[in-house]
Amino acid sequence: MEQTKTKSVSKHSNRSEDANKFLEGLEKVHKNLIEFKKKMNTDLVYSINGKIVRVKP
């Protein structure tokens, strides 16, 4: 199983509060997606530089 790299959102002073909330929401969705894919034993599908990559959880 390949590890996915997640970057935590750091609160920069130049980002608006709404932008920070949006990024935190995206992190939560990504975490939930990975948990769901593991539970259902289905592939994670990414596009990297125009190439489709499938990863088994």
Backbone hydrogen bonds, N-H to C=O, Kabsch-Sander energy under -0.5 kcal/mol:
donor,donor_aa,acceptor,acceptor_aa,energy
2,E,56,K,-0.8
6,T,4,T,-0.5
10,S,8,S,-0.6
12,H,10,S,-1.1
15,R,12,H,-1.4
20,N,16,S,-2.1
21,K,17,E,-2.3
22,F,18,D,-2.4
23,L,19,A,-2.4
24,E,20,N,-2.3
25,G,21,K,-2.2
26,L,22,F,-2.1
27,E,23,L,-2.0
28,K,24,E,-1.9
29,V,25,G,-2.4
30,H,26,L,-2.5
31,K,27,E,-2.4
32,N,28,K,-2.4
33,L,29,V,-2.5
34,I,30,H,-2.2
35,E,31,K,-2.2
36,F,32,N,-2.4
37,K,33,L,-2.6
38,K,34,I,-2.2
39,K,35,E,-2.3
40,M,36,F,-2.6
41,N,37,K,-0.8
42,T,37,K,-1.8
44,L,55,V,-3.1
46,Y,44,L,-0.5
46,Y,53,V,-3.0
48,I,46,Y,-0.5
48,I,51,K,-2.9
49,N,47,S,-0.5
51,K,48,I,-1.9
53,V,46,Y,-3.4
55,V,44,L,-2.9
